[in-house]
Amino acid sequence: MNPSADLYLRLSCSDLLESGFLRPISATVYETDQHLIVIRRDRGLALRQPQKRLIYVIDDDLRGAIKDTRTPAAYRMKLLFAEWRDAARLETRADLIVVTCDELHALYEGLFPQKHVVRLDPAWPVTKLPDPSTAPNIIHVALLMGASHAKDATQLYPVLDRLLVRFPQIRLTVSANLAVPRRWKSSKQVQIVPAMNWHDYHRWLPEQRFNLLLYPLLRGRGLNQARSMSKLGEAAQCGAALFASASWQAGQKAVHERRCVGITDDPAQWEGEIADALTNPDRLRAIALRNRAALIAENQPQKQRDFWNRVLNVPSRHPSRMAAE
């Protein structure tokens, strides 16, 4: 399993995979009789089928991330020496470029004005989203971010240190793949979750119940400027309200709709917003409920599936399309 492949293709097209209409070549490369879909990288596989229409799905600003010194060094090297080699070739070869936010859409339209560039949002499951719960005695706060977010998360550590002292009812869950402070490893208020691959994380997250999910992003170009809406779906999987950086462009509409909270880079504002929420769990539940309702109404899995039906020319008599009608 691969997170980008799952959220932009596999979860919404599972029956096409089961029927054989859509066939996996690798974790990030899929084919039909007429199409080749590459999600981020292909390790040269697209070169073997030049006759097929190539659809390239990219969910990061690789150029910006490589240039941005705030991107962790190990991750920059991975992008530069692995993914960029594929991306440069795939961009040139692609018949259709699929991007995952407005910032990437503008970037790729500028780079390749002669190509067709379309936006596709991520599709977390929405059929079994939990009902966000109140927690009058214990407030469960989560900081769940990948290693590429290590510097983003660090800015909140002093804030969380102070809040853990002020509010004994906090239970903080944090990813081990971040640079977790040593002092947290012995704290009874902090649970450090072992680093997980995507398959394990995707199974683990819906089994959790958090009241608040934190998503700090350092203002800047590169990865953080091109983040998708995915964190909204992620928060809903575990029933959490989402507090995110105001610089998260894809979340601006959700902030306006009060489905999440946007916070400036000022640590004092983060501390104030979180402290207010800890004393008002009903506010957290209301935010989480609005996000849950919006995700169900938007039904991104169906919108995403409609997109792939059109792009891949799925026959109108295919069992999945007949069932939907």
DAWODA-V39030 format. One record per residue. N is the residue number from 0. RES is the residue in three letters. PSI is psi as a letter, one per 40 degrees, with the letter a starting at -180 (none if undefined). OMEGA is omega in whole degrees, -180 to 180 (999 if undefined). D_LAST is the distance of its C-alpha to the last C-alpha in whole Angstrom. Layout:
n res psi omega d_last
N RES PSI OMEGA D_LAST
N RES PSI OMEGA D_LAST
//
This chain:
n res psi omega d_last
0 MET i 180 30
1 ASN h -175 30
2 PRO d -179 29
3 SER d 179 28
4 ALA d -180 26
5 ASP d -172 24
6 LEU e -178 24
7 TYR e -179 22
8 LEU d -166 21
9 ARG d -176 21
10 LEU d -180 20
11 SER e -176 16
12 CYS f -175 16
13 SER d -179 18
14 ASP d 176 15
15 LEU d 175 16
16 LEU d -180 20
17 GLU d -178 20
18 SER e -178 18
19 GLY e 176 21
20 PHE d 177 19
21 LEU h -172 21
22 ARG h 177 24
23 PRO h 171 27
24 ILE d 173 30
25 SER a -179 31
26 ALA d -177 30
27 THR e -180 30
28 VAL h -177 29
29 TYR i -178 26
30 GLU i 162 25
31 THR a 179 23
32 ASP d -177 24
33 GLN e -171 25
34 HIS i 170 25
35 LEU h 180 27
36 ILE h 177 26
37 VAL h -179 29
38 ILE h -179 29
39 ARG c -177 32
40 ARG i -175 34
41 ASP e -179 35
42 ARG f 175 38
43 GLY e -175 39
44 LEU d -179 36
45 ALA d -179 34
46 LEU d -176 37
47 ARG e -177 37
48 GLN g -176 34
49 PRO e -178 35
50 GLN e -177 33
51 LYS i 177 29
52 ARG h -175 28
53 LEU h 175 29
54 ILE h -176 27
55 TYR h -180 29
56 VAL h -179 28
57 ILE h -175 31
58 ASP e 175 31
59 ASP i 170 35
60 ASP g -176 37
61 LEU d -180 39
62 ARG d -178 42
63 GLY d -179 43
64 ALA d -180 43
65 ILE d -179 45
66 LYS d -173 47
67 ASP h -177 47
68 THR e 177 50
69 ARG e 170 48
70 THR h -179 46
71 PRO h -173 47
72 ALA d -178 49
73 ALA d -179 48
74 TYR d 176 44
75 ARG d 180 46
76 MET d 178 47
77 LYS d 179 44
78 LEU d -175 42
79 LEU d -171 45
80 PHE e 179 46
81 ALA c -172 43
82 GLU d -177 40
83 TRP d 180 41
84 ARG d 177 42
85 ASP d -174 39
86 ALA d -178 37
87 ALA d 179 40
88 ARG d -176 39
89 LEU d 178 35
90 GLU d -178 35
91 THR d -176 37
92 ARG d -170 35
93 ALA h 171 32
94 ASP d 178 30
95 LEU h 176 27
96 ILE h -180 29
97 VAL h -178 26
98 VAL i -166 28
99 THR e 175 27
100 CYS i -177 29
101 ASP d -179 31
102 GLU d 177 34
103 LEU d 179 33
104 HIS d 179 31
105 ALA d 180 35
106 LEU d -174 37
107 TYR d 174 35
108 GLU d 177 34
109 GLY d -179 38
110 LEU d -174 39
111 PHE g -176 37
112 PRO e -179 36
113 GLN e -177 36
114 LYS i 176 32
115 HIS h 180 29
116 VAL h -180 29
117 VAL i 178 25
118 ARG h 176 25
119 LEU h -179 22
120 ASP i 178 23
121 PRO i -176 23
122 ALA g 169 21
123 TRP i 178 22
124 PRO i -180 20
125 VAL e -175 20
126 THR d -177 18
127 LYS f -180 22
128 LEU h -178 24
129 PRO i 175 28
130 ASP h -180 29
131 PRO h -175 32
132 SER i 172 35
133 THR i -179 39
134 ALA g -174 42
135 PRO d -177 45
136 ASN d -178 47
137 ILE h 176 46
138 ILE h -178 44
139 HIS h -179 42
140 VAL h -178 42
141 ALA i 173 40
142 LEU g -172 41
143 LEU g -176 38
144 MET i 180 39
145 GLY i -177 39
146 ALA d 179 43
147 SER e 180 42
148 HIS e -173 42
149 ALA d -179 45
150 LYS d 176 47
151 ASP d -176 45
152 ALA d -175 45
153 THR d -177 49
154 GLN d -179 49
155 LEU e -174 48
156 TYR d 178 50
157 PRO d 178 53
158 VAL d -179 51
159 LEU d 175 50
160 ASP d -179 53
161 ARG d -179 55
162 LEU d 178 52
163 LEU d 178 52
164 VAL d -177 56
165 ARG d -173 55
166 PHE g -180 52
167 PRO e -178 53
168 GLN e 178 50
169 ILE h 166 48
170 ARG h -175 46
171 LEU h 175 45
172 THR h -175 43
173 VAL i -179 43
174 SER h 178 42
175 ALA e -180 45
176 ASN e 168 44
177 LEU i 178 46
178 ALA g -173 49
179 VAL h 178 50
180 PRO i -178 53
181 ARG d -177 56
182 ARG d 180 56
183 TRP d -175 53
184 LYS d 179 53
185 SER e -179 56
186 SER h 178 54
187 LYS e 179 53
188 GLN e -173 50
189 VAL h 172 49
190 GLN h 178 46
191 ILE h -177 46
192 VAL h 178 43
193 PRO i 177 44
194 ALA h -177 42
195 MET i 169 39
196 ASN i -176 37
197 TRP d -178 33
198 HIS d -179 32
199 ASP d -179 34
200 TYR d -179 34
201 HIS d 177 30
202 ARG d -176 30
203 TRP d -171 33
204 LEU d -179 32
205 PRO e 178 30
206 GLU e -178 33
207 GLN i 173 35
208 ARG h 178 35
209 PHE i 175 37
210 ASN d -175 38
211 LEU h 176 38
212 LEU h -177 37
213 LEU h -178 39
214 TYR g 179 38
215 PRO h 178 42
216 LEU h 175 42
217 LEU h 179 45
218 ARG h 179 45
219 GLY a -180 45
220 ARG a 176 43
221 GLY b -174 41
222 LEU d -173 39
223 ASN d 178 39
224 GLN e -174 38
225 ALA f 177 35
226 ARG i -179 34
227 SER a 177 30
228 MET e -169 28
229 SER d -175 28
230 LYS d 176 31
231 LEU d 177 29
232 GLY d 179 26
233 GLU d 179 29
234 ALA d -178 31
235 ALA d 180 28
236 GLN d -177 28
237 CYS e 175 31
238 GLY f -172 31
239 ALA i 165 34
240 ALA i -176 34
241 LEU h 171 35
242 PHE h -173 38
243 ALA i 176 38
244 SER h 179 40
245 ALA d 180 40
246 SER e 178 40
247 TRP h -171 37
248 GLN d -177 35
249 ALA e -179 32
250 GLY e -175 32
251 GLN d -180 34
252 LYS d 180 31
253 ALA d 176 30
254 VAL d 179 34
255 HIS d -180 34
256 GLU e 179 31
257 ARG f 174 33
258 ARG e 173 31
259 CYS i -178 34
260 VAL h 177 37
261 GLY h -174 39
262 ILE h 180 43
263 THR i 180 45
264 ASP e -179 47
265 ASP h -180 50
266 PRO d 180 50
267 ALA d 179 52
268 GLN d 175 49
269 TRP d -178 47
270 GLU d -180 49
271 GLY d 180 49
272 GLU d -180 45
273 ILE d 179 45
274 ALA d 178 48
275 ASP d -180 47
276 ALA d -179 44
277 LEU d 178 46
278 THR e -177 47
279 ASN g -177 44
280 PRO d 177 42
281 ASP d 177 40
282 ARG d 178 39
283 LEU d -179 38
284 ARG d -180 35
285 ALA d 178 34
286 ILE d -179 34
287 ALA d 179 31
288 LEU d 178 29
289 ARG d 179 29
290 ASN d 179 28
291 ARG d -179 25
292 ALA d -179 24
293 ALA d 180 23
294 LEU d 179 22
295 ILE d -180 19
296 ALA d 179 18
297 GLU d 179 18
298 ASN f -180 16
299 GLN d 177 17
300 PRO d 179 16
301 GLN d 178 12
302 LYS d 179 14
303 GLN d 179 16
304 ARG d 177 13
305 ASP d 177 12
306 PHE d -178 16
307 TRP d 175 16
308 ASN d -179 13
309 ARG d -173 15
310 VAL d -177 18
311 LEU e -180 18
312 ASN f 177 16
313 VAL h -176 14
314 PRO i 180 13
315 SER d 180 10
316 ARG e 176 10
317 HIS h -175 11
318 PRO d -178 10
319 SER d -180 9
320 ARG d 178 6
321 MET d 179 5
322 ALA d -179 5
323 ALA d -180 4
324 GLU none 999 0
//
